């Protein structure tokens, strides 16, 4: 039922109402999904809707790209996660700026992915970029800065 509703609403939405409807649908699909493996499917449906109606460079579309990439990272589907998280980083750098909190979050997740794949050189570069930007933008005592520094400590451990 939820998928049919999504398709129907996707056809009906033509302008700014699209974003609101897609957010509501995403929430509905996530709520009715009782198995973790269905959540990426719901997020993928939302991503396709946002790409179609909002375009690939829209911040909401980039957020969906990031979310699906993060779902794949958590599920251990590293190749799919890398493709999407890389797209999110590049798109957010262009659309929002390198120092925007959402861009830094995508950088953080991509660094986690590289650590999981033991690609230490790539992970190190991303972690350093994130820590420097977060210190400059948020200060050394901010929780997001501390989280980035914790990832750096994980890197040092490996």
N, C-alpha and C positions, 0 to 999 in steps of 0.2 A: 504494500500500500504506500509506504513512504517513498519508494522509488517512483511509482506512478505519479504521486503528488509532485515530486521534484520535476519530472518531465513536463507535467501540465503547467506548473508555475513557471518553469523555464521558458516555455513557449509564450506565456502571457506577459511576462515582464519585458519591458522595452527600454526603461530609462533608469532613473535613480532608485526606483523601487526594487530594482534587481538586487542591489547590495543587501538591503534589509531582508528580502525574501531568501536569498542564498544563505545568509547567516542563520535565519530561523530554520531553514531546511537542514543545514548542517547540524544544528543543535538537536533537531528532531531525529535525524538519522543516527546521531551518536547516542541519543537516549534510548532508542529502541534496539540498538545493537547490543545483544547480550554477550556475544563472543568478541574477544579482542581482535580477532582476524577480520571482522566485518568493518571495524572503524576505519582502516585505510581505504576500504571501498567507498564508504560514505564521503571521506575527505577527497577522494579522487573525483567523485561525481561533482562535488562543489568546485574543485579546481577546474574541471572542464567547463562548467557553467560560467565561472568567473572569466576564464580565458575568452570564451565566446562573446560574452556580453560586455565585459569591461576592458578587455585587451590584455596582452601579456605583460605590459609595463605598469599596469595599475597597481598601487600599493596593496590592495586587497588580494589581487591575484598573486602577487609576490609572497604575501603572507600565507596563502594556501599552498604555494609551491614549497615554502619553508616547512609548513605543518606536515605535508605528505612526506617530504624528505626526512623529517624527524621521526615520523611513524615508521618509515622503512629502516632508519638507523636503529631504533629500539627493537625492531623485529629481526635485526641481523641481516637485512637485505642491503648490503653495503654498496653494491654497484648502482642500484637504483637510487639509494640515498645520496651517493656522491653526485650523480647527475643533477638531481633536484636541488640539493643544497648549494652546489656550485652556481646553478642558475639563480637561486635566491640571492646569493652574495653579489653576483654581478649585477643583477637587476636592481637590487636595493642600493648598491653603490651609485648607480646611475640615477635612479628615481628619488632617493632620499638623502644621500651623501654617505661618505665613508664613516663618519662619526655618529650617525643616527643610531639610537638604541636598537632598533629592529635590525639594522645592518650588522651591528656588533653581535646580536644574538645569532644571526645566521653564520657569522664567522666563528662564533663559539661552537656551534653544532658541527660545522665542517671540520674544525680542529679536533673535536671529539671523535669524529669519523676517522680522520687520519691516524689518531692515536690507536683506535680499535683495529685499524688495518696495519699497524706498526710502520706507518709512513712518517717517521719521526721528523724528517727535514721539513716536510710540508706543514706538519702539525706545529712545529716550533715557530715557524714564520707567522702562522695565523695567530697563535697564542700571544706572541710578542706584540703583534699589531693590536690585538684586542686589549691587552693589559695597558699598553701605552695610551690608547684612545680612551679607555674607561677612566684611567687615572686623570687624564686631562679634562674630560667632560664631567665626571662625577666625583672625583676625589678619591684618595686612597682608602678612606673608611667606608665607602658605599658598599652595600652587600653584593652588587653585581661586579664591582671591582674585585672584591674578595673571592667571589666564585671563579672569576677569570684567573686570579692568582693561584687558586686551588688547582685548577686544571694545569697551570704551569708546574706546580709541585708534582702532579701526577706524571707530567712529562719528564721532569728531573728524575723521578723514581725509575721510570722505564729506561 
